[in-house]
């Protein structure tokens, strides 16, 4: 049942909730981008990329999924959400592990 | 569709601007791992961008398939680069 077949009030409510979720997701993505620009070394930047980015993508895609109504497209966007939330930390972990093993120096307070 | 098209345009433009921040990190990153992390962030943004474009064009079923394939290609590429850099001795 797509969104246009819902009653008027339910359409309005679902649209407002979906817009709110999308805006919260955009906020998290902005925080992740600021972290990538400002943080001092590769480990802290990996922190910004993996954690904040995953949560932001989760919020934004859940808003879009809610906006589809109860159709098969909601399940498709849910599959993308689960895939992104599983794969993003794996990639960040592999990168940070290789950085640690090849001897990148971690940033400490004395370096600032 | 209920939300105005301007809302989705604002979302698309802001995500595109965020890609610029990650691109700066890819170009200027001190070590090669910073560049890999920046590319990972850019591909996450590209996946989100594809789903939003699908919502705007009302063709979610096609764009979601493309973004799923993009996510899997990104996983394989990043893991291969990380494994390769781990087995080398010197630091870039």
N, CA and C atoms of all chains as a GROMACS GRO file, in nm:
protein
  612
    1UNK      N    1   0.086  -0.120   0.000
    1UNK     CA    2   0.000   0.000   0.000
    1UNK      C    3   0.089   0.124   0.000
    2UNK      N    4   0.099   0.196  -0.112
    2UNK     CA    5   0.185   0.316  -0.114
    2UNK      C    6   0.128   0.428  -0.030
    3UNK      N    7   0.210   0.530  -0.012
    3UNK     CA    8   0.174   0.638   0.082
    3UNK      C    9   0.051   0.714   0.036
    4UNK      N   10   0.029   0.721  -0.098
    4UNK     CA   11  -0.082   0.804  -0.148
    4UNK      C   12  -0.218   0.740  -0.121
    5UNK      N   13  -0.222   0.609  -0.079
    5UNK     CA   14  -0.351   0.546  -0.049
    5UNK      C   15  -0.386   0.553   0.099
    6UNK      N   16  -0.298   0.612   0.180
    6UNK     CA   17  -0.329   0.629   0.321
    6UNK      C   18  -0.432   0.740   0.337
    7UNK      N   19  -0.500   0.748   0.455
    7UNK     CA   20  -0.586   0.865   0.482
    7UNK      C   21  -0.504   0.993   0.493
    8UNK      N   22  -0.569   1.108   0.475
    8UNK     CA   23  -0.499   1.237   0.468
    8UNK      C   24  -0.411   1.263   0.591
    9UNK      N   25  -0.472   1.243   0.711
    9UNK     CA   26  -0.399   1.275   0.834
    9UNK      C   27  -0.278   1.185   0.850
   10UNK      N   28  -0.296   1.056   0.816
   10UNK     CA   29  -0.183   0.963   0.829
   10UNK      C   30  -0.073   0.999   0.732
   11UNK      N   31  -0.110   1.042   0.610
   11UNK     CA   32  -0.008   1.086   0.513
   11UNK      C   33   0.073   1.201   0.568
   12UNK      N   34   0.004   1.300   0.624
   12UNK     CA   35   0.075   1.417   0.677
   12UNK      C   36   0.169   1.377   0.790
   13UNK      N   37   0.117   1.292   0.882
   13UNK     CA   38   0.198   1.251   0.998
   13UNK      C   39   0.323   1.175   0.952
   14UNK      N   40   0.304   1.078   0.859
   14UNK     CA   41   0.418   0.997   0.814
   14UNK      C   42   0.520   1.085   0.743
   15UNK      N   43   0.473   1.183   0.664
   15UNK     CA   44   0.566   1.271   0.593
   15UNK      C   45   0.648   1.354   0.690
   16UNK      N   46   0.582   1.405   0.796
   16UNK     CA   47   0.655   1.488   0.892
   16UNK      C   48   0.758   1.405   0.965
   17UNK      N   49   0.720   1.282   1.008
   17UNK     CA   50   0.815   1.197   1.079
   17UNK      C   51   0.932   1.160   0.988
   18UNK      N   52   0.902   1.131   0.859
   18UNK     CA   53   1.010   1.095   0.766
   18UNK      C   54   1.104   1.213   0.744
   19UNK      N   55   1.048   1.335   0.732
   19UNK     CA   56   1.133   1.453   0.714
   19UNK      C   57   1.220   1.474   0.837
   20UNK      N   58   1.164   1.452   0.957
   20UNK     CA   59   1.244   1.467   1.078
   20UNK      C   60   1.359   1.368   1.084
   21UNK      N   61   1.330   1.242   1.045
   21UNK     CA   62   1.437   1.141   1.047
   21UNK      C   63   1.546   1.176   0.946
   22UNK      N   64   1.506   1.226   0.828
   22UNK     CA   65   1.605   1.262   0.726
   22UNK      C   66   1.692   1.377   0.776
   23UNK      N   67   1.631   1.475   0.845
   23UNK     CA   68   1.710   1.588   0.894
   23UNK      C   69   1.806   1.545   1.004
   24UNK      N   70   1.762   1.454   1.093
   24UNK     CA   71   1.853   1.404   1.197
   24UNK      C   72   1.971   1.331   1.133
   25UNK      N   73   1.942   1.251   1.028
   25UNK     CA   74   2.050   1.182   0.959
   25UNK      C   75   2.148   1.278   0.895
   26UNK      N   76   2.097   1.386   0.836
   26UNK     CA   77   2.185   1.487   0.776
   26UNK      C   78   2.274   1.552   0.881
   27UNK      N   79   2.216   1.576   1.002
   27UNK     CA   80   2.296   1.633   1.110
   27UNK      C   81   2.414   1.542   1.145
   28UNK      N   82   2.386   1.410   1.157
   28UNK     CA   83   2.495   1.318   1.190
   28UNK      C   84   2.599   1.314   1.080
   29UNK      N   85   2.555   1.322   0.953
   29UNK     CA   86   2.652   1.319   0.843
   29UNK      C   87   2.738   1.444   0.846
   30UNK      N   88   2.679   1.560   0.882
   30UNK     CA   89   2.759   1.683   0.893
   30UNK      C   90   2.864   1.669   1.003
   31UNK      N   91   2.824   1.610   1.118
   31UNK     CA   92   2.919   1.592   1.227
   31UNK      C   93   3.033   1.502   1.183
   32UNK      N   94   3.002   1.397   1.105
   32UNK     CA   95   3.106   1.306   1.056
   32UNK      C   96   3.202   1.380   0.964
   33UNK      N   97   3.148   1.468   0.876
   33UNK     CA   98   3.236   1.541   0.783
   33UNK      C   99   3.326   1.638   0.859
   34UNK      N  100   3.271   1.704   0.962
   34UNK     CA  101   3.354   1.795   1.042
   34UNK      C  102   3.464   1.717   1.112
   35UNK      N  103   3.430   1.596   1.163
   35UNK     CA  104   3.530   1.514   1.228
   35UNK      C  105   3.641   1.473   1.132
   36UNK      N  106   3.604   1.437   1.009
   36UNK     CA  107   3.706   1.398   0.911
   36UNK      C  108   3.796   1.515   0.878
   37UNK      N  109   3.740   1.636   0.875
   37UNK     CA  110   3.824   1.751   0.842
   37UNK      C  111   3.915   1.793   0.957
   38UNK      N  112   3.866   1.783   1.082
   38UNK     CA  113   3.935   1.850   1.192
   38UNK      C  114   4.022   1.759   1.278
   39UNK      N  115   3.992   1.629   1.284
   39UNK     CA  116   4.061   1.544   1.382
   39UNK      C  117   4.206   1.516   1.339
   40UNK      N  118   4.294   1.488   1.436
   40UNK     CA  119   4.438   1.495   1.405
   40UNK      C  120   4.501   1.374   1.337
   41UNK      N  121   4.460   1.250   1.365
   41UNK     CA  122   4.532   1.139   1.302
   41UNK      C  123   4.434   1.034   1.251
   42UNK      N  124   4.488   0.925   1.195
   42UNK     CA  125   4.403   0.832   1.120
   42UNK      C  126   4.308   0.755   1.212
   43UNK      N  127   4.348   0.732   1.337
   43UNK     CA  128   4.261   0.653   1.426
   43UNK      C  129   4.138   0.733   1.468
   44UNK      N  130   4.160   0.860   1.503
   44UNK     CA  131   4.044   0.942   1.541
   44UNK      C  132   3.953   0.968   1.421
   45UNK      N  133   4.014   0.982   1.303
   45UNK     CA  134   3.931   1.002   1.183
   45UNK      C  135   3.849   0.878   1.152
   46UNK      N  136   3.908   0.761   1.175
   46UNK     CA  137   3.831   0.637   1.154
   46UNK      C  138   3.714   0.630   1.250
   47UNK      N  139   3.734   0.680   1.372
   47UNK     CA  140   3.624   0.689   1.467
   47UNK      C  141   3.508   0.771   1.408
   48UNK      N  142   3.541   0.890   1.354
   48UNK     CA  143   3.436   0.976   1.295
   48UNK      C  144   3.370   0.906   1.178
   49UNK      N  145   3.451   0.847   1.088
   49UNK     CA  146   3.393   0.788   0.967
   49UNK      C  147   3.302   0.672   1.000
   50UNK      N  148   3.349   0.578   1.085
   50UNK     CA  149   3.270   0.456   1.101
   50UNK      C  150   3.147   0.479   1.187
   51UNK      N  151   3.163   0.537   1.304
   51UNK     CA  152   3.049   0.544   1.397
   51UNK      C  153   2.943   0.643   1.352
   52UNK      N  154   2.985   0.770   1.336
   52UNK     CA  155   2.887   0.874   1.307
   52UNK      C  156   2.823   0.855   1.170
   53UNK      N  157   2.906   0.811   1.075
   53UNK     CA  158   2.855   0.791   0.940
   53UNK      C  159   2.750   0.680   0.936
   54UNK      N  160   2.776   0.570   1.010
   54UNK     CA  161   2.680   0.460   1.009
   54UNK      C  162   2.547   0.504   1.067
   55UNK      N  163   2.552   0.577   1.180
   55UNK     CA  164   2.427   0.618   1.244
   55UNK      C  165   2.352   0.718   1.156
   56UNK      N  166   2.426   0.811   1.092
   56UNK     CA  167   2.361   0.907   1.004
   56UNK      C  168   2.294   0.841   0.886
   57UNK      N  169   2.365   0.745   0.823
   57UNK     CA  170   2.306   0.674   0.710
   57UNK      C  171   2.183   0.595   0.753
   58UNK      N  172   2.190   0.536   0.876
   58UNK     CA  173   2.077   0.460   0.927
   58UNK      C  174   1.953   0.548   0.943
   59UNK      N  175   1.971   0.668   1.004
   59UNK     CA  176   1.857   0.758   1.022
   59UNK      C  177   1.802   0.804   0.889
   60UNK      N  178   1.892   0.844   0.796
   60UNK     CA  179   1.845   0.901   0.668
   60UNK      C  180   1.769   0.795   0.588
   61UNK      N  181   1.825   0.674   0.581
   61UNK     CA  182   1.760   0.570   0.502
   61UNK      C  183   1.631   0.523   0.567
   62UNK      N  184   1.622   0.526   0.703
   62UNK     CA  185   1.496   0.487   0.767
   62UNK      C  186   1.389   0.590   0.739
   63UNK      N  187   1.428   0.720   0.732
   63UNK     CA  188   1.331   0.820   0.692
   63UNK      C  189   1.280   0.798   0.552
   64UNK      N  190   1.371   0.766   0.458
   64UNK     CA  191   1.328   0.740   0.320
   64UNK      C  192   1.241   0.616   0.312
   65UNK      N  193   1.275   0.511   0.392
   65UNK     CA  194   1.196   0.388   0.390
   65UNK      C  195   1.055   0.413   0.441
   66UNK      N  196   1.044   0.495   0.546
   66UNK     CA  197   0.912   0.527   0.601
   66UNK      C  198   0.829   0.603   0.499
   67UNK      N  199   0.897   0.683   0.416
   67UNK     CA  200   0.828   0.767   0.318
   67UNK      C  201   0.767   0.683   0.205
   68UNK      N  202   0.814   0.558   0.186
   68UNK     CA  203   0.762   0.477   0.076
   68UNK      C  204   0.624   0.420   0.106
   69UNK      N  205   0.579   0.422   0.232
   69UNK     CA  206   0.455   0.351   0.265
   69UNK      C  207   0.485   0.203   0.283
   70UNK      N  208   0.380   0.121   0.301
   70UNK     CA  209   0.404  -0.022   0.322
   70UNK      C  210   0.408  -0.093   0.189
   71UNK      N  211   0.521  -0.079   0.119
   71UNK     CA  212   0.537  -0.147  -0.010
   71UNK      C  213   0.663  -0.232  -0.007
   72UNK      N  214   0.693  -0.296  -0.121
   72UNK     CA  215   0.814  -0.378  -0.129
   72UNK      C  216   0.937  -0.290  -0.128
   73UNK      N  217   0.922  -0.162  -0.166
   73UNK     CA  218   1.038  -0.073  -0.167
   73UNK      C  219   1.091  -0.050  -0.026
   74UNK      N  220   1.001  -0.053   0.074
   74UNK     CA  221   1.045  -0.039   0.214
   74UNK      C  222   1.141  -0.151   0.249
   75UNK      N  223   1.109  -0.275   0.207
   75UNK     CA  224   1.196  -0.389   0.238
   75UNK      C  225   1.329  -0.374   0.167
   76UNK      N  226   1.325  -0.321   0.042
   76UNK     CA  227   1.450  -0.304  -0.031
   76UNK      C  228   1.542  -0.203   0.039
   77UNK      N  229   1.484  -0.090   0.083
   77UNK     CA  230   1.568   0.009   0.152
   77UNK      C  231   1.616  -0.046   0.285
   78UNK      N  232   1.535  -0.130   0.352
   78UNK     CA  233   1.580  -0.193   0.476
   78UNK      C  234   1.701  -0.282   0.451
   79UNK      N  235   1.700  -0.352   0.336
   79UNK     CA  236   1.815  -0.438   0.303
   79UNK      C  237   1.941  -0.354   0.287
   80UNK      N  238   1.928  -0.238   0.217
   80UNK     CA  239   2.045  -0.150   0.202
   80UNK      C  240   2.093  -0.102   0.338
   81UNK      N  241   1.999  -0.067   0.429
   81UNK     CA  242   2.037  -0.021   0.563
   81UNK      C  243   2.117  -0.127   0.637
   82UNK      N  244   2.067  -0.251   0.637
   82UNK     CA  245   2.136  -0.358   0.709
   82UNK      C  246   2.274  -0.382   0.651
   83UNK      N  247   2.283  -0.380   0.516
   83UNK     CA  248   2.411  -0.401   0.449
   83UNK      C  249   2.510  -0.293   0.487
   84UNK      N  250   2.465  -0.167   0.485
   84UNK     CA  251   2.554  -0.055   0.517
   84UNK      C  252   2.600  -0.062   0.662
   85UNK      N  253   2.506  -0.097   0.752
   85UNK     CA  254   2.540  -0.099   0.894
   85UNK      C  255   2.632  -0.216   0.927
   86UNK      N  256   2.628  -0.324   0.845
   86UNK     CA  257   2.721  -0.434   0.868
   86UNK      C  258   2.857  -0.406   0.808
   87UNK      N  259   2.861  -0.346   0.689
   87UNK     CA  260   2.987  -0.339   0.613
   87UNK      C  261   3.074  -0.221   0.655
   88UNK      N  262   3.013  -0.109   0.697
   88UNK     CA  263   3.091   0.011   0.729
   88UNK      C  264   3.190  -0.012   0.843
   89UNK      N  265   3.148  -0.070   0.958
   89UNK     CA  266   3.245  -0.097   1.064
   89UNK      C  267   3.352  -0.198   1.023
   90UNK      N  268   3.316  -0.296   0.937
   90UNK     CA  269   3.415  -0.394   0.894
   90UNK      C  270   3.527  -0.326   0.817
   91UNK      N  271   3.490  -0.234   0.725
   91UNK     CA  272   3.591  -0.165   0.645
   91UNK      C  273   3.678  -0.077   0.734
   92UNK      N  274   3.615  -0.004   0.828
   92UNK     CA  275   3.692   0.084   0.915
   92UNK      C  276   3.788   0.002   1.001
   93UNK      N  277   3.741  -0.113   1.051
   93UNK     CA  278   3.826  -0.197   1.133
   93UNK      C  279   3.945  -0.249   1.052
   94UNK      N  280   3.923  -0.293   0.929
   94UNK     CA  281   4.033  -0.346   0.848
   94UNK      C  282   4.136  -0.238   0.820
   95UNK      N  283   4.088  -0.115   0.789
   95UNK     CA  284   4.182  -0.007   0.759
   95UNK      C  285   4.265   0.030   0.882
   96UNK      N  286   4.199   0.042   0.998
   96UNK     CA  287   4.271   0.082   1.119
   96UNK      C  288   4.367  -0.027   1.162
   97UNK      N  289   4.327  -0.151   1.143
   97UNK     CA  290   4.416  -0.262   1.179
   97UNK      C  291   4.542  -0.261   1.093
   98UNK      N  292   4.526  -0.235   0.963
   98UNK     CA  293   4.645  -0.232   0.878
   98UNK      C  294   4.731  -0.110   0.912
   99UNK      N  295   4.666   0.003   0.950
   99UNK     CA  296   4.745   0.120   0.990
   99UNK      C  297   4.824   0.091   1.116
  100UNK      N  298   4.762   0.021   1.211
  100UNK     CA  299   4.830  -0.012   1.336
  100UNK      C  300   4.946  -0.108   1.312
  101UNK      N  301   4.924  -0.208   1.228
  101UNK     CA  302   5.028  -0.309   1.206
  101UNK      C  303   5.145  -0.252   1.128
  102UNK      N  304   5.119  -0.153   1.040
  102UNK     CA  305   5.232  -0.099   0.963
  102UNK      C  306   5.295   0.020   1.034
  103UNK      N  307   5.259   0.041   1.162
  103UNK     CA  308   5.339   0.130   1.244
  103UNK      C  309   5.309   0.277   1.233
  104UNK      N  310   5.182   0.316   1.214
  104UNK     CA  311   5.148   0.457   1.218
  104UNK      C  312   5.144   0.501   1.363
  105UNK      N  313   5.208   0.616   1.391
  105UNK     CA  314   5.210   0.665   1.529
  105UNK      C  315   5.076   0.727   1.564
  106UNK      N  316   5.021   0.691   1.681
  106UNK     CA  317   4.895   0.749   1.726
  106UNK      C  318   4.921   0.889   1.781
  107UNK      N  319   4.822   0.976   1.767
  107UNK     CA  320   4.833   1.114   1.815
  107UNK      C  321   4.816   1.114   1.966
  108UNK      N  322   4.901   1.190   2.036
  108UNK     CA  323   4.885   1.206   2.180
  108UNK      C  324   4.878   1.355   2.212
  109UNK      N  325   4.856   1.386   2.338
  109UNK     CA  326   4.840   1.526   2.376
  109UNK      C  327   4.969   1.604   2.359
  110UNK      N  328   5.085   1.536   2.365
  110UNK     CA  329   5.211   1.608   2.353
  110UNK      C  330   5.233   1.660   2.211
  111UNK      N  331   5.166   1.599   2.110
  111UNK     CA  332   5.189   1.640   1.972
  111UNK      C  333   5.121   1.770   1.938
  112UNK      N  334   5.024   1.814   2.018
  112UNK     CA  335   4.938   1.926   1.975
  112UNK      C  336   5.008   2.061   1.991
  113UNK      N  337   0.312   1.209  -0.404
  113UNK     CA  338   0.415   1.225  -0.301
  113UNK      C  339   0.392   1.355  -0.223
  114UNK      N  340   0.422   1.350  -0.096
  114UNK     CA  341   0.378   1.458  -0.008
  114UNK      C  342   0.484   1.563   0.017
  115UNK      N  343   0.608   1.518   0.046
  115UNK     CA  344   0.710   1.617   0.075
  115UNK      C  345   0.743   1.696  -0.051
  116UNK      N  346   0.767   1.827  -0.038
  116UNK     CA  347   0.797   1.907  -0.158
  116UNK      C  348   0.931   1.867  -0.217
  117UNK      N  349   0.944   1.889  -0.347
  117UNK     CA  350   1.065   1.848  -0.418
  117UNK      C  351   1.185   1.928  -0.372
  118UNK      N  352   1.158   2.050  -0.319
  118UNK     CA  353   1.268   2.136  -0.273
  118UNK      C  354   1.342   2.071  -0.156
  119UNK      N  355   1.266   2.001  -0.071
  119UNK     CA  356   1.328   1.933   0.044
  119UNK      C  357   1.432   1.831  -0.003
  120UNK      N  358   1.392   1.750  -0.103
  120UNK     CA  359   1.486   1.649  -0.152
  120UNK      C  360   1.604   1.714  -0.223
  121UNK      N  361   1.579   1.828  -0.291
  121UNK     CA  362   1.691   1.897  -0.356
  121UNK      C  363   1.791   1.948  -0.253
  122UNK      N  364   1.738   2.001  -0.139
  122UNK     CA  365   1.829   2.047  -0.033
  122UNK      C  366   1.911   1.931   0.022
  123UNK      N  367   1.845   1.814   0.041
  123UNK     CA  368   1.916   1.697   0.092
  123UNK      C  369   2.026   1.655  -0.005
  124UNK      N  370   1.992   1.652  -0.135
  124UNK     CA  371   2.091   1.611  -0.235
  124UNK      C  372   2.210   1.706  -0.239
  125UNK      N  373   2.183   1.837  -0.234
  125UNK     CA  374   2.292   1.934  -0.243
  125UNK      C  375   2.379   1.926  -0.119
  126UNK      N  376   2.318   1.906   0.001
  126UNK     CA  377   2.403   1.901   0.120
  126UNK      C  378   2.489   1.776   0.121
  127UNK      N  379   2.437   1.662   0.075
  127UNK     CA  380   2.520   1.541   0.073
  127UNK      C  381   2.634   1.559  -0.027
  128UNK      N  382   2.606   1.627  -0.140
  128UNK     CA  383   2.713   1.651  -0.238
  128UNK      C  384   2.822   1.741  -0.181
  129UNK      N  385   2.782   1.841  -0.100
  129UNK     CA  386   2.882   1.926  -0.036
  129UNK      C  387   2.965   1.847   0.065
  130UNK      N  388   2.900   1.750   0.135
  130UNK     CA  389   2.976   1.668   0.230
  130UNK      C  390   3.081   1.586   0.158
  131UNK      N  391   3.052   1.541   0.035
  131UNK     CA  392   3.151   1.464  -0.041
  131UNK      C  393   3.277   1.548  -0.060
  132UNK      N  394   3.262   1.682  -0.074
  132UNK     CA  395   3.378   1.769  -0.089
  132UNK      C  396   3.471   1.761   0.031
  133UNK      N  397   3.414   1.753   0.153
  133UNK     CA  398   3.496   1.743   0.273
  133UNK      C  399   3.578   1.615   0.271
  134UNK      N  400   3.514   1.504   0.232
  134UNK     CA  401   3.588   1.378   0.226
  134UNK      C  402   3.693   1.381   0.116
  135UNK      N  403   3.662   1.451   0.004
  135UNK     CA  404   3.756   1.460  -0.107
  135UNK      C  405   3.881   1.536  -0.066
  136UNK      N  406   3.863   1.638   0.021
  136UNK     CA  407   3.979   1.710   0.074
  136UNK      C  408   4.069   1.613   0.150
  137UNK      N  409   4.009   1.525   0.230
  137UNK     CA  410   4.088   1.430   0.307
  137UNK      C  411   4.157   1.330   0.216
  138UNK      N  412   4.090   1.292   0.105
  138UNK     CA  413   4.154   1.199   0.012
  138UNK      C  414   4.274   1.266  -0.055
  139UNK      N  415   4.262   1.394  -0.092
  139UNK     CA  416   4.372   1.460  -0.164
  139UNK      C  417   4.486   1.497  -0.071
  140UNK      N  418   4.456   1.540   0.054
  140UNK     CA  419   4.558   1.594   0.142
  140UNK      C  420   4.603   1.499   0.253
  141UNK      N  421   4.543   1.377   0.260
  141UNK     CA  422   4.568   1.290   0.374
  141UNK      C  423   4.715   1.261   0.393
  142UNK      N  424   4.768   1.272   0.516
  142UNK     CA  425   4.912   1.250   0.535
  142UNK      C  426   4.954   1.107   0.504
  143UNK      N  427   4.877   1.008   0.549
  143UNK     CA  428   4.911   0.869   0.520
  143UNK      C  429   4.812   0.812   0.420
  144UNK      N  430   4.845   0.695   0.367
  144UNK     CA  431   4.759   0.633   0.268
  144UNK      C  432   4.631   0.580   0.332
  145UNK      N  433   4.633   0.556   0.462
  145UNK     CA  434   4.513   0.504   0.529
  145UNK      C  435   4.405   0.612   0.539
  146UNK      N  436   4.450   0.739   0.552
  146UNK     CA  437   4.353   0.848   0.550
  146UNK      C  438   4.280   0.852   0.417
  147UNK      N  439   4.354   0.826   0.310
  147UNK     CA  440   4.290   0.827   0.177
  147UNK      C  441   4.190   0.714   0.164
  148UNK      N  442   4.224   0.595   0.218
  148UNK     CA  443   4.130   0.483   0.210
  148UNK      C  444   4.004   0.513   0.289
  149UNK      N  445   4.022   0.575   0.409
  149UNK     CA  446   3.904   0.609   0.489
  149UNK      C  447   3.817   0.712   0.418
  150UNK      N  448   3.882   0.811   0.353
  150UNK     CA  449   3.805   0.911   0.280
  150UNK      C  450   3.726   0.850   0.166
  151UNK      N  451   3.788   0.754   0.094
  151UNK     CA  452   3.715   0.688  -0.014
  151UNK      C  453   3.597   0.609   0.038
  152UNK      N  454   3.614   0.545   0.155
  152UNK     CA  455   3.504   0.472   0.216
  152UNK      C  456   3.388   0.566   0.250
  153UNK      N  457   3.422   0.684   0.304
  153UNK     CA  458   3.316   0.782   0.334
  153UNK      C  459   3.246   0.830   0.209
  154UNK      N  460   3.324   0.852   0.100
  154UNK     CA  461   3.262   0.897  -0.024
  154UNK      C  462   3.166   0.791  -0.079
  155UNK      N  463   3.204   0.663  -0.068
  155UNK     CA  464   3.115   0.560  -0.124
  155UNK      C  465   2.989   0.547  -0.039
  156UNK      N  466   3.001   0.567   0.094
  156UNK     CA  467   2.879   0.567   0.176
  156UNK      C  468   2.784   0.678   0.132
  157UNK      N  469   2.842   0.799   0.109
  157UNK     CA  470   2.759   0.910   0.062
  157UNK      C  471   2.697   0.879  -0.073
  158UNK      N  472   2.771   0.810  -0.161
  158UNK     CA  473   2.717   0.780  -0.294
  158UNK      C  474   2.598   0.684  -0.283
  159UNK      N  475   2.606   0.588  -0.189
  159UNK     CA  476   2.495   0.494  -0.171
  159UNK      C  477   2.370   0.569  -0.126
  160UNK      N  478   2.386   0.659  -0.026
  160UNK     CA  479   2.272   0.736   0.024
  160UNK      C  480   2.215   0.823  -0.088
  161UNK      N  481   2.307   0.884  -0.166
  161UNK     CA  482   2.266   0.972  -0.276
  161UNK      C  483   2.182   0.895  -0.378
  162UNK      N  484   2.222   0.770  -0.408
  162UNK     CA  485   2.147   0.692  -0.506
  162UNK      C  486   2.006   0.663  -0.456
  163UNK      N  487   1.991   0.632  -0.327
  163UNK     CA  488   1.857   0.601  -0.276
  163UNK      C  489   1.770   0.727  -0.277
  164UNK      N  490   1.830   0.844  -0.244
  164UNK     CA  491   1.751   0.969  -0.246
  164UNK      C  492   1.708   1.001  -0.389
  165UNK      N  493   1.800   0.981  -0.486
  165UNK     CA  494   1.764   1.007  -0.626
  165UNK      C  495   1.651   0.914  -0.670
  166UNK      N  496   1.656   0.787  -0.624
  166UNK     CA  497   1.548   0.695  -0.656
  166UNK      C  498   1.414   0.741  -0.600
  167UNK      N  499   1.417   0.798  -0.477
  167UNK     CA  500   1.292   0.850  -0.419
  167UNK      C  501   1.239   0.968  -0.500
  168UNK      N  502   1.330   1.055  -0.546
  168UNK     CA  503   1.286   1.172  -0.623
  168UNK      C  504   1.225   1.128  -0.755
  169UNK      N  505   1.289   1.033  -0.823
  169UNK     CA  506   1.240   0.990  -0.954
  169UNK      C  507   1.129   0.887  -0.946
  170UNK      N  508   1.093   0.842  -0.821
  170UNK     CA  509   0.989   0.741  -0.802
  170UNK      C  510   1.026   0.608  -0.868
  171UNK      N  511   1.155   0.578  -0.872
  171UNK     CA  512   1.203   0.450  -0.926
  171UNK      C  513   1.296   0.384  -0.826
  172UNK      N  514   1.249   0.366  -0.700
  172UNK     CA  515   1.338   0.318  -0.595
  172UNK      C  516   1.389   0.178  -0.625
  173UNK      N  517   1.304   0.094  -0.690
  173UNK     CA  518   1.343  -0.046  -0.708
  173UNK      C  519   1.470  -0.059  -0.792
  174UNK      N  520   1.488   0.029  -0.891
  174UNK     CA  521   1.608   0.021  -0.974
  174UNK      C  522   1.731   0.076  -0.901
  175UNK      N  523   1.716   0.194  -0.838
  175UNK     CA  524   1.832   0.258  -0.777
  175UNK      C  525   1.882   0.182  -0.655
  176UNK      N  526   1.791   0.113  -0.584
  176UNK     CA  527   1.834   0.037  -0.467
  176UNK      C  528   1.924  -0.079  -0.509
  177UNK      N  529   1.891  -0.141  -0.624
  177UNK     CA  530   1.976  -0.251  -0.672
  177UNK      C  531   2.115  -0.199  -0.705
  178UNK      N  532   2.121  -0.080  -0.771
  178UNK     CA  533   2.251  -0.022  -0.805
  178UNK      C  534   2.330   0.006  -0.678
  179UNK      N  535   2.264   0.063  -0.574
  179UNK     CA  536   2.337   0.100  -0.454
  179UNK      C  537   2.384  -0.022  -0.378
  180UNK      N  538   2.307  -0.133  -0.382
  180UNK     CA  539   2.352  -0.257  -0.317
  180UNK      C  540   2.480  -0.309  -0.382
  181UNK      N  541   2.481  -0.309  -0.516
  181UNK     CA  542   2.601  -0.352  -0.585
  181UNK      C  543   2.720  -0.263  -0.554
  182UNK      N  544   2.694  -0.132  -0.542
  182UNK     CA  545   2.801  -0.038  -0.510
  182UNK      C  546   2.858  -0.066  -0.372
  183UNK      N  547   2.770  -0.098  -0.275
  183UNK     CA  548   2.818  -0.127  -0.140
  183UNK      C  549   2.907  -0.250  -0.140
  184UNK      N  550   2.868  -0.354  -0.215
  184UNK     CA  551   2.948  -0.477  -0.215
  184UNK      C  552   3.083  -0.454  -0.283
  185UNK      N  553   3.083  -0.379  -0.395
  185UNK     CA  554   3.210  -0.350  -0.463
  185UNK      C  555   3.302  -0.270  -0.371
  186UNK      N  556   3.243  -0.176  -0.295
  186UNK     CA  557   3.322  -0.096  -0.201
  186UNK      C  558   3.383  -0.184  -0.094
  187UNK      N  559   3.306  -0.282  -0.043
  187UNK     CA  560   3.359  -0.373   0.060
  187UNK      C  561   3.480  -0.449   0.008
  188UNK      N  562   3.466  -0.511  -0.111
  188UNK     CA  563   3.574  -0.592  -0.164
  188UNK      C  564   3.698  -0.506  -0.190
  189UNK      N  565   3.679  -0.388  -0.250
  189UNK     CA  566   3.792  -0.301  -0.282
  189UNK      C  567   3.864  -0.256  -0.157
  190UNK      N  568   3.788  -0.210  -0.055
  190UNK     CA  569   3.853  -0.160   0.067
  190UNK      C  570   3.926  -0.270   0.141
  191UNK      N  571   3.865  -0.391   0.148
  191UNK     CA  572   3.931  -0.501   0.218
  191UNK      C  573   4.058  -0.541   0.144
  192UNK      N  574   4.055  -0.540   0.009
  192UNK     CA  575   4.174  -0.578  -0.066
  192UNK      C  576   4.286  -0.477  -0.042
  193UNK      N  577   4.252  -0.346  -0.044
  193UNK     CA  578   4.355  -0.243  -0.022
  193UNK      C  579   4.412  -0.255   0.120
  194UNK      N  580   4.324  -0.277   0.220
  194UNK     CA  581   4.372  -0.287   0.358
  194UNK      C  582   4.462  -0.407   0.376
  195UNK      N  583   4.426  -0.520   0.315
  195UNK     CA  584   4.507  -0.641   0.326
  195UNK      C  585   4.643  -0.620   0.260
  196UNK      N  586   4.642  -0.553   0.143
  196UNK     CA  587   4.767  -0.529   0.072
  196UNK      C  588   4.859  -0.438   0.152
  197UNK      N  589   4.803  -0.332   0.211
  197UNK     CA  590   4.886  -0.239   0.287
  197UNK      C  591   4.936  -0.302   0.415
  198UNK      N  592   4.860  -0.400   0.468
  198UNK     CA  593   4.902  -0.463   0.593
  198UNK      C  594   5.023  -0.552   0.570
  199UNK      N  595   5.032  -0.615   0.455
  199UNK     CA  596   5.141  -0.708   0.431
  199UNK      C  597   5.270  -0.640   0.391
  200UNK      N  598   5.266  -0.511   0.362
  200UNK     CA  599   5.390  -0.441   0.327
  200UNK      C  600   5.462  -0.398   0.453
  201UNK      N  601   5.590  -0.368   0.439
  201UNK     CA  602   5.670  -0.339   0.558
  201UNK      C  603   5.673  -0.190   0.590
  202UNK      N  604   5.709  -0.108   0.491
  202UNK     CA  605   5.734   0.034   0.521
  202UNK      C  606   5.604   0.113   0.528
  203UNK      N  607   5.613   0.230   0.594
  203UNK     CA  608   5.498   0.318   0.608
  203UNK      C  609   5.504   0.424   0.500
  204UNK      N  610   5.394   0.451   0.436
  204UNK     CA  611   5.391   0.559   0.338
  204UNK      C  612   5.371   0.692   0.410
   0.00000   0.00000   0.00000
